[in-house]
Amino acid sequence: MDTAAPPTSTSPVGLEQLTGAGTVYFGRVFPTVWTTVAGAVTVAAWLDLLGGPTPPVVKWAMASIWVAVSAVIIRYFGKLRHVWRSGDELIVGDPNRGLRVHLGDVAEIKESRFQQIKTVTLKLRRQTELGSSISFVPRGVGPFFFPLMTSSVAERLRERHGEVTAEQHRLIGKR
């Protein structure tokens, strides 16, 4: 299987980009915009700039909702990473200096279900500097518009992961 990026791709030569544009939007843009806008509205309420005095209970409710929702958004979406594949190696983060993970070090490949924003999560066999899992929004239109559909990126990763794992078990069995 050829893993080189097509000539029209923005991926570095020899790398297959697994992440879609949603990774940037949901990982960086959306959390920043949400926390900034919601925070500005909350501060405006505390300074009574929303067309009159704001009752204290409303101020506290707005502040609580802003903090709670921001924490959930940052926790869920802040872990999204860019992922490229080069043969049996995944490069996470920067394609030149990013974390390199061999497909054999992946314990499980999971996809989110019943959500509009489909994510693929790679559970790792050992802890890395990025944690014990790597999540990203997969490339392709289908996963975004059809959240119950399996991502072609996840399918290809599962297929190759199965081959790599079988090869590892075969080699270990010979010793």
Backbone bond lengths (Angstrom), bond angles and torsions (degrees), N, CA, C in turn:
res aa  C-N    CA-C-N  psi(-1)  N-CA   C-N-CA  omega(-1)  CA-C   N-CA-C  phi
1 M - - - 1.449 - - 1.521 108.89 -
2 D 1.322 117.02 129.86 1.458 121.55 -179.10 1.519 108.87 -81.82
3 T 1.315 117.66 123.22 1.455 121.63 -178.47 1.510 112.39 -102.85
4 A 1.312 118.11 3.06 1.458 120.91 -179.62 1.522 109.81 -68.40
5 A 1.315 115.22 146.04 1.456 120.47 178.93 1.524 109.40 -72.09
6 P 1.335 117.25 142.69 1.460 119.28 176.79 1.529 110.12 -62.52
7 P 1.346 117.98 154.97 1.456 120.62 -176.88 1.526 114.02 -59.27
8 T 1.342 118.37 -26.38 1.458 120.38 -178.57 1.527 112.20 -85.60
9 S 1.305 117.98 -6.69 1.456 122.38 -178.09 1.530 111.09 -75.49
10 T 1.339 115.31 155.65 1.460 120.22 176.60 1.526 111.23 -91.17
11 S 1.319 117.57 4.70 1.458 121.79 179.37 1.519 110.08 -72.21
12 P 1.335 117.04 149.35 1.465 119.34 173.06 1.528 109.79 -60.45
13 V 1.303 116.46 152.88 1.463 122.10 -177.29 1.523 110.44 -56.80
14 G 1.331 116.49 133.51 1.452 121.71 177.52 1.513 114.65 87.07
15 L 1.322 118.53 -2.98 1.459 121.50 -179.34 1.519 110.55 -114.46
16 E 1.325 115.76 139.67 1.462 121.87 174.35 1.524 107.38 -98.19
17 Q 1.318 116.72 120.42 1.469 120.32 179.50 1.520 108.48 -77.95
18 L 1.327 116.98 124.86 1.459 121.88 -179.92 1.522 112.18 -96.35
19 T 1.326 116.49 -23.41 1.461 120.80 -176.47 1.510 111.79 -89.27
20 G 1.317 114.69 146.04 1.450 121.13 176.96 1.522 110.79 -98.02
21 A 1.322 115.62 177.48 1.467 121.51 -179.64 1.527 111.33 -62.56
22 G 1.312 117.70 -25.03 1.456 121.07 179.11 1.517 112.99 -60.83
23 T 1.329 117.50 -24.81 1.460 120.57 179.06 1.522 110.32 -62.15
24 V 1.323 117.22 -44.50 1.466 120.67 179.08 1.522 110.05 -68.17
25 Y 1.335 116.36 -47.70 1.459 119.35 -177.23 1.525 111.88 -62.15
26 F 1.336 116.86 -53.91 1.459 119.47 -175.53 1.529 113.13 -78.15
27 G 1.315 117.24 -22.05 1.464 120.22 -179.83 1.509 114.18 -86.85
28 R 1.341 117.94 -28.41 1.467 120.50 -175.58 1.525 113.26 -126.35
29 V 1.339 117.51 -52.37 1.461 121.51 -173.20 1.526 111.43 -68.19
30 F 1.326 117.33 -55.14 1.464 120.97 -176.44 1.539 112.98 -57.55
31 P 1.347 119.95 -50.31 1.471 118.11 179.12 1.535 112.99 -60.98
32 T 1.330 117.44 -37.74 1.461 120.67 -179.92 1.528 111.05 -66.84
33 V 1.322 116.31 -46.04 1.466 120.14 -179.56 1.528 110.13 -64.76
34 W 1.328 117.44 -45.46 1.462 120.48 -179.19 1.522 111.17 -59.07
35 T 1.319 117.67 -53.27 1.463 119.83 -175.73 1.524 111.24 -65.25
36 T 1.322 118.38 -35.55 1.464 121.23 179.82 1.522 111.52 -69.13
37 V 1.328 117.27 -50.82 1.464 120.85 -177.69 1.533 111.08 -66.43
38 A 1.324 116.66 -48.36 1.468 119.51 179.95 1.530 110.65 -63.54
39 G 1.313 117.33 -37.89 1.466 120.85 177.25 1.507 111.82 -65.58
40 A 1.339 117.90 -41.39 1.468 121.00 178.89 1.524 111.02 -64.05
41 V 1.328 117.23 -41.60 1.468 120.29 178.11 1.531 110.31 -65.27
42 T 1.320 117.19 -40.02 1.464 121.11 178.88 1.531 111.07 -64.59
43 V 1.318 116.87 -44.73 1.474 120.53 177.97 1.524 109.93 -63.28
44 A 1.332 117.31 -41.23 1.468 120.41 177.89 1.523 110.94 -60.89
45 A 1.331 117.36 -38.47 1.474 120.43 177.50 1.521 110.55 -65.88
46 W 1.326 117.30 -41.61 1.468 120.73 179.80 1.523 111.62 -66.54
47 L 1.332 117.64 -29.55 1.464 121.47 179.30 1.531 111.83 -93.08
48 D 1.334 115.61 8.09 1.470 122.69 179.78 1.526 112.45 55.38
49 L 1.315 116.51 44.20 1.460 122.35 179.70 1.527 112.76 -101.63
50 L 1.319 117.58 9.57 1.470 121.46 -176.28 1.531 111.92 -100.31
51 G 1.294 117.90 31.82 1.469 120.82 176.78 1.512 113.76 92.07
52 G 1.278 118.57 33.98 1.456 122.09 177.71 1.508 110.79 132.43
53 P 1.331 116.08 176.40 1.469 119.18 -178.67 1.541 111.24 -67.55
54 T 1.308 115.11 134.31 1.463 121.49 178.29 1.523 107.94 -96.75
55 P 1.344 117.85 128.61 1.468 120.19 179.11 1.529 110.91 -59.53
56 P 1.342 117.23 143.76 1.468 120.51 -179.16 1.529 113.67 -55.29
57 V 1.317 118.62 -36.90 1.460 120.72 -179.18 1.535 110.59 -63.92
58 V 1.320 117.24 -36.35 1.462 121.56 178.28 1.528 109.75 -70.07
59 K 1.329 117.01 -40.09 1.462 121.13 177.87 1.527 110.63 -59.52
60 W 1.338 116.11 -47.61 1.469 120.30 -179.07 1.529 111.29 -67.04
61 A 1.333 116.39 -38.00 1.467 119.70 178.67 1.532 110.34 -64.59
62 M 1.328 116.71 -43.83 1.467 120.16 179.36 1.529 110.76 -63.66
63 A 1.317 116.64 -43.34 1.471 120.22 179.62 1.528 110.78 -63.57
64 S 1.320 116.80 -42.28 1.469 121.07 179.89 1.526 111.56 -64.15
65 I 1.335 116.22 -45.01 1.467 120.34 179.54 1.525 110.06 -64.22
66 W 1.327 117.31 -42.77 1.468 121.26 179.67 1.525 110.78 -59.01
67 V 1.330 116.72 -48.23 1.465 120.45 -178.61 1.529 110.71 -66.59
68 A 1.321 118.06 -46.18 1.466 121.16 -176.53 1.530 111.54 -65.12
69 V 1.323 117.61 -49.02 1.464 120.27 -178.01 1.530 109.99 -67.44
70 S 1.321 117.47 -39.10 1.474 119.86 177.72 1.522 110.78 -61.66
71 A 1.323 117.41 -41.74 1.465 120.67 179.48 1.529 111.02 -63.15
72 V 1.320 117.64 -42.31 1.464 121.35 179.26 1.532 110.25 -65.55
73 I 1.318 117.02 -45.44 1.469 120.78 -179.29 1.523 110.68 -62.79
74 I 1.306 117.23 -46.27 1.466 120.84 -178.89 1.527 110.27 -65.93
75 R 1.325 117.35 -40.77 1.468 120.07 179.73 1.523 111.47 -65.54
76 Y 1.332 116.89 -42.91 1.461 120.43 -176.46 1.524 112.05 -77.15
77 F 1.321 116.66 -48.01 1.461 120.42 -174.43 1.526 113.98 -91.41
78 G 1.308 118.03 -19.62 1.462 120.73 -177.61 1.514 114.21 -68.62
79 K 1.330 116.95 -14.57 1.465 120.92 -179.40 1.527 113.36 -90.41
80 L 1.321 117.33 -1.55 1.460 119.77 -179.09 1.521 110.13 -68.23
81 R 1.302 116.86 134.31 1.468 123.35 -176.73 1.525 110.20 -127.77
82 H 1.329 115.34 159.95 1.468 121.53 170.74 1.518 107.25 -84.14
83 V 1.326 116.47 136.46 1.459 121.13 -178.44 1.527 109.08 -133.95
84 W 1.327 115.49 133.10 1.464 123.39 174.78 1.521 107.41 -122.55
85 R 1.336 115.50 158.33 1.460 120.51 177.02 1.523 109.45 -124.16
86 S 1.310 114.39 134.16 1.452 121.29 175.03 1.524 106.16 -131.03
87 G 1.316 116.48 99.23 1.462 120.14 -176.38 1.517 110.37 64.67
88 D 1.327 116.71 -120.12 1.461 121.68 -179.82 1.521 112.05 -100.61
89 E 1.314 116.90 16.91 1.455 121.50 -178.24 1.524 109.83 -118.77
90 L 1.324 115.91 136.28 1.458 122.04 175.06 1.522 108.01 -103.05
91 I 1.321 116.50 137.26 1.457 121.32 176.79 1.523 106.33 -113.41
92 V 1.321 116.31 121.91 1.457 122.23 -175.07 1.522 108.92 -110.61
93 G 1.335 115.76 130.38 1.460 120.91 -179.84 1.514 110.23 94.30
94 D 1.294 117.12 -126.04 1.462 123.17 179.84 1.527 109.72 -75.22
95 P 1.348 118.69 129.50 1.462 119.62 -176.80 1.529 113.76 -64.60
96 N 1.313 118.41 -20.93 1.464 120.93 -179.53 1.524 113.20 -94.56
97 R 1.325 117.39 -34.72 1.472 120.70 -175.75 1.525 113.10 -123.87
98 G 1.330 117.64 8.69 1.454 120.86 -174.57 1.514 114.29 -70.20
99 L 1.305 114.71 172.15 1.460 122.15 177.12 1.528 108.62 -68.00
100 R 1.317 116.13 132.68 1.469 121.23 178.78 1.524 108.53 -105.52
101 V 1.319 114.76 128.71 1.467 121.65 -178.90 1.524 107.69 -128.77
102 H 1.317 116.68 125.62 1.468 120.79 176.56 1.527 107.97 -76.69
103 L 1.337 116.47 143.51 1.468 120.49 179.78 1.528 111.82 -57.85
104 G 1.321 117.40 -27.48 1.464 120.86 176.97 1.522 113.25 -67.95
105 D 1.344 117.29 -18.19 1.463 121.68 178.16 1.525 112.56 -88.59
106 V 1.336 116.69 0.95 1.457 121.25 176.72 1.518 108.28 -90.49
107 A 1.318 116.55 125.01 1.465 120.92 -179.27 1.528 111.77 -86.20
108 E 1.335 116.49 -35.39 1.458 119.86 -174.83 1.527 109.21 -155.45
109 I 1.329 115.79 145.80 1.458 122.20 176.22 1.519 106.72 -117.75
110 K 1.338 116.54 113.96 1.462 121.65 -176.44 1.521 109.89 -116.54
111 E 1.323 115.08 148.77 1.467 121.52 174.27 1.511 108.61 -120.07
112 S 1.330 115.77 144.33 1.457 118.96 175.54 1.528 108.09 -73.54
113 R 1.300 116.27 149.15 1.458 122.14 177.99 1.522 108.57 -128.07
114 F 1.315 115.64 157.74 1.459 122.76 176.52 1.529 112.87 58.11
115 Q 1.312 117.10 32.57 1.453 121.91 174.32 1.515 107.69 -135.17
116 Q 1.303 116.44 148.83 1.460 119.91 179.01 1.522 110.26 -71.04
117 I 1.322 117.42 -34.99 1.455 120.90 -179.40 1.518 107.90 -95.44
118 K 1.313 115.60 98.38 1.467 120.68 -178.22 1.516 109.08 -76.11
119 T 1.304 115.57 134.21 1.458 120.74 174.20 1.525 108.91 -126.48
120 V 1.314 115.02 151.69 1.457 122.30 173.26 1.521 105.70 -111.84
121 T 1.324 116.64 130.95 1.466 121.29 179.26 1.518 108.83 -119.73
122 L 1.315 114.77 127.71 1.457 121.95 177.20 1.527 107.79 -101.68
123 K 1.324 116.87 111.23 1.463 121.48 176.22 1.524 107.32 -83.49
124 L 1.320 116.38 125.84 1.462 121.07 -175.29 1.522 111.56 -95.47
125 R 1.304 116.22 153.25 1.468 121.83 179.59 1.529 112.03 -72.65
126 R 1.329 116.31 -26.49 1.474 119.70 179.84 1.521 109.86 -138.44
127 Q 1.296 114.26 157.40 1.462 122.83 -179.78 1.530 110.25 -66.73
128 T 1.330 116.84 139.32 1.465 121.98 175.15 1.518 108.23 -124.04
129 E 1.315 116.58 -179.47 1.459 120.00 177.71 1.529 111.94 -65.81
130 L 1.335 117.74 -18.24 1.466 121.96 177.09 1.525 112.45 -97.71
131 G 1.317 117.29 3.31 1.457 121.15 -179.60 1.511 111.65 107.15
132 S 1.334 115.95 -162.81 1.462 120.75 -176.89 1.527 112.72 -101.01
133 S 1.333 116.64 5.50 1.454 119.90 176.91 1.530 109.89 -150.11
134 I 1.324 114.07 158.11 1.463 121.51 178.68 1.516 106.74 -130.06
135 S 1.330 117.30 127.84 1.461 121.40 179.89 1.517 110.42 -120.27
136 F 1.337 115.12 146.57 1.461 120.40 176.43 1.516 110.19 -156.04
137 V 1.331 115.90 159.10 1.454 121.98 173.01 1.523 105.49 -87.39
138 P 1.344 118.37 119.85 1.462 120.06 -175.27 1.523 112.32 -71.10
139 R 1.291 114.29 156.07 1.444 123.25 177.91 1.517 110.16 -69.90
140 G 1.320 116.90 149.43 1.457 121.26 175.03 1.512 112.24 114.53
141 V 1.326 115.52 152.73 1.459 122.20 -178.00 1.526 110.95 -78.68
142 G 1.323 117.52 -39.65 1.461 121.99 -174.55 1.511 115.33 -51.33
143 P 1.338 119.21 -50.44 1.449 119.71 -176.70 1.535 113.94 -61.42
144 F 1.332 117.09 -29.36 1.464 118.35 -178.97 1.521 110.92 -77.41
145 F 1.330 117.50 -44.95 1.454 120.89 -176.59 1.522 113.48 -85.56
146 F 1.313 117.03 -19.37 1.459 121.55 179.43 1.528 108.57 -128.39
147 P 1.337 117.78 80.80 1.459 120.01 -171.75 1.526 115.22 -64.54
148 L 1.328 118.90 -17.29 1.464 119.93 178.56 1.524 111.58 -87.16
149 M 1.330 116.58 -13.18 1.455 121.80 -178.98 1.535 109.93 -75.10
150 T 1.314 116.51 142.53 1.462 120.77 176.70 1.519 108.89 -74.46
151 S 1.303 116.13 136.93 1.460 122.10 179.43 1.525 110.13 -71.96
152 S 1.340 116.66 137.59 1.463 119.97 177.47 1.528 110.30 -65.36
153 V 1.330 117.36 -30.66 1.470 121.00 176.73 1.526 109.49 -63.57
154 A 1.328 117.21 -46.69 1.465 121.00 179.89 1.525 110.71 -65.13
155 E 1.333 117.08 -39.24 1.469 120.25 178.28 1.522 111.10 -60.34
156 R 1.336 116.66 -47.73 1.472 120.69 -179.72 1.522 110.93 -63.97
157 L 1.338 116.78 -40.62 1.472 119.67 178.47 1.528 110.97 -64.16
158 R 1.337 116.86 -43.31 1.471 120.17 179.15 1.525 111.41 -62.18
159 E 1.330 114.98 -42.37 1.467 119.41 -179.74 1.531 110.55 -61.66
160 R 1.325 116.85 -50.25 1.471 120.11 -178.70 1.522 110.94 -68.45
161 H 1.332 117.24 -36.88 1.469 121.28 177.69 1.521 110.17 -60.71
162 G 1.335 117.45 -42.33 1.461 121.10 177.52 1.516 111.88 -61.57
163 E 1.341 116.41 -41.08 1.467 120.36 178.55 1.532 110.85 -65.38
164 V 1.332 116.38 -43.93 1.472 120.85 -179.42 1.527 110.02 -64.60
165 T 1.321 116.97 -44.15 1.472 121.03 -179.71 1.529 110.59 -64.31
166 A 1.326 117.59 -42.19 1.467 120.60 178.17 1.522 110.45 -62.36
167 E 1.328 117.23 -40.90 1.472 121.44 178.32 1.528 110.72 -63.99
168 Q 1.346 116.38 -42.40 1.467 119.81 177.79 1.524 111.10 -61.54
169 H 1.326 117.35 -43.52 1.465 121.02 -179.72 1.524 110.60 -66.67
170 R 1.331 117.21 -38.16 1.448 120.45 177.72 1.526 111.12 -62.93
171 L 1.360 116.55 -42.87 1.451 120.28 -179.95 1.529 112.13 -67.77
172 I 1.315 116.66 -39.51 1.466 120.65 179.16 1.530 110.19 -67.30
173 G 1.330 116.58 -37.39 1.457 121.81 -179.14 1.519 112.78 -65.54
174 K 1.326 118.41 -26.20 1.472 121.66 -179.59 1.511 112.64 -77.50
175 R 1.290 118.60 -20.99 1.475 120.67 -175.17 1.474 112.66 -77.05
